[in-house]
């Protein structure tokens, strides 16, 4: 692989200014029980290739990303490294595999701790979002470069959302308590982008088990901004999502030679 992850940032030819280097962390240690029994979700095949490989390629397709850290199941780091070695990936991008933790938050921190010096921007990307377009990745990176401490790609909601009182038991009716204004709501995707120091501080400070890294930065009182997400950056969680992902991938291959 051509890039040395320990080398210093390079200036842009046009301006001569130093451009912050970008690394991506992909937590892939989850089991994906909603997809049913079998291999971990990240290793499920999509178009004949594991979803994890698609997700890694999605990050590496951005010329700004020079290192991808994959956080593997605790007992599966060797398997994941063999998987990466077996698939064609861009030569300009370096790859690192580290064992994950018991939770997503713990896995992201292990990936963050494994980053060498010289990377000031960090992307955190779900392995279960294999089809995020490179334009979305680049938009997140650019917003961090422009000074935002945390950036998330997001989409407006198409459905009306109801806030409910949780049911007493599974399958029981729930009482609606409010209808939020959906024009003020967004569905958040990944990759989420961060100033590295901000993300490190969040992981050292916030101990609650949160669902995404941006919410950790929010708890620090820092501003999180959005950039437009993409409908193809959906999360593959259920069997129906896998069917949709196969259709998207087939269309890309037909139209774009992907």
N, C-alpha and C positions, 0 to 999 in steps of 0.2 A: 504494500500500500504506500502511496507516494507521500502523503502528508505525515509529518512528525508531530504528534500531539504535544510534545514538549517544546516545540519551537515557538518563538515569539510571534505576535501578530504582524501582519504585513501591511504596509501602507497601500492605499489605492493609487493606481497610476495617475488618475486625473487630478486628485487633490493633494496627494502626498500625506494626508492625515492617516493616523492609525485606525484601522477598522477592528472592532472587537470581534474576537473569534467566537464561534457558536458551537456548542455541543448539545446533543439530544440524549435524554434519558428515557428509556422505554421500560416501564415496569411490566414484566410478563410472568410474574410468579403466581398469578391466580389460577384457580382450577376451572372456573367457568361452569359452575353446576347448572346454570339455566340453559345451557346448550345440551345438557344430558350427559350420560356417562361416557367415558373414553379419555382421550388425551386432553391435557390442559387447553383452555380456549385458544391461547396464542399459537398452539401447534396444530390446530384444526386446519385442514386443507381448504383453500379457496382457489378455484381454478387449477387444482393440482399442486399448489404451492402453499406451504404453511402461512397462515395470516401474519405471523411474526415477520416473515421475510418481506411480505408486502409492506408492513408498517416500517421496517428498517429502510427499505428502498424509498418509501415516501419521504422519510427524513433526508436520506442521502441524495435524493433528487435535487434538493436545494444546494446550490453551489456555496452557500454561506455556511453549511453544516460540514465541519471537518472531522467530527468525532461522534460516534453513536455508542452509547453505553446501554447494553441490554441487561436488565436485572432478571435473572432466571429463577425458576423454582429452586428452593434451597438444595434439593438433591438432584437438580437437573442442569447445572451449569455446563458440565462437559458435553451433554447432549445438545444443548443450545449452541455451544461453540462449534461443534461438528456440523450442525445444521447451517450456520452462517458460512463456514468454510466450504460447504458443498454447493452453495448457490452463488451465482454471478452477482457481485455487488460492485459499485463504482470504486475504481482504484484510488480516486482522490480522497476517499473517506476512510478513516481508521475506525476499528470496532473493538469493543471491550465487553467481556461478559463477566458479571459478578453474581454471586448467589444473593437471593432476595431474603426478605424477612417474613414475619407472620401476617403483616398487614400491608396494604398498598402504601401507606404513609412511611412505614419502616423500610419498604423496598426502595421508594424514591430516595430516601435519605442515604441508603447504602450506595445507590447509584451516584448521588451527588458527592458523597465522600470519596468515591473512586476517581473523580475527575482530576486530571493533572492541572498544574497551574497554567495560566495563559488563556483560559476560557472565561470571558466576562458575561456571556449570554448563555442561558440554559433553557432548552425546551424540554417540557415533560409531555410525553405523548403516549396515549393508550395503545397498547398492542392490538386491542380489539377495534381500532379505527384504521383499517388497512388501506383505505382508498382516499385519504385526504389529498387534495390536489397540491402541487408544489406552489401554486400562487398563494394559497392560504398560508402555507409554511413561511413563505417569504414575507407576507404581509405582517405576520406576527413578529418576525425578526426585525423588520424595519421599524415597527412601532417601538420596540425596546431600544433600538439604536437611536431613535429620536428622543429618548429620555423617559419613557414610561417604565416604572419599576416592575409592572406585571401586566400582561396582555393576554386576553382570551379571545378566540374566534367564537362568534355567537350568531344565532339566527332568531328572527322574530318567531313567536309562537303562532301556529295556524289554528290551534284549538282553543276554545274557552277553557280556562282553568278554574277549578273549584277548590277552596280550602275546606277540609272536612274535620269533623271530630272522629278520631280513630274508632273503629268498630270494637266492640267488646270481645269478639271472637272471629276467627277466619270465616269469610263468606257472609257475615252479617251486615245489614245495612249501615251506612255511615251518614251522619247528619251534616249537611252543608252549612258552614258558618260564615263564609264570605266568598265573593267572586272578585278576585284581583283584576285590575285593569291590565289586560294582556299586552296593551301597547307599551307598557313599562317593563315587560318581562322578556327575557331572552333565554333560549336554550343554548347552553355552553358546550363547546366542543374542545378538542385538542388538535394540535399541540398548543399548550399554554407556554408563554415565554416570559422569562424573568431576568432581571439583573441578578447575577449570581450571588452577590453579597446579600441582597434582599431575600432570596430564596433560602440561603443558608441560615440567615437569622430566623426566618419563619420556622424552619425545621428544628432549630435549637430552642425556640421559645414556645411554640404551640404544641401542646401535648394531647389535645383532643383528637379522636379518630375522625378526621374530616374526609369528605368525599372528593375534594380536589385541592390542588396546591394554591390556587388563587384565593380560596376562602381562608387559607392560613395567612396569606399576605394581608387580606382584609382585616384579620384580627390584630395585625400589627399597627393598623391605622393608616396603611399605605393605600394609595389609589390604584385600583385595577381598571384598565380600560378595555374596550372591546374593539375588534376589527370584524369585518364581515366574514362569517363562516361559509360553509358550502354544504349543499344538501347531500353530497356524496361522502362527506366526512362522518357519517352516522356510525354509531357503535354497534358492533355485531354481538348481540347478547342472547337472542332467542333464535330458534331454528328458522323462523320466518326472515330474520335479518340476514341469515346466511344465504337464503334463496335470493334475496334482493341484491346482496353483494355479488353473488355469482352473475346475476343479470347485468349489473353495472360493469363488471370486469369483462364479460363477453362483449358488451357494446363497445367498450374502450378498445379491445383487441380488434374488433371489426372495423371501427372507424379510424383509429389512430395507430394501429399496429403495435399497441401497448404490450 
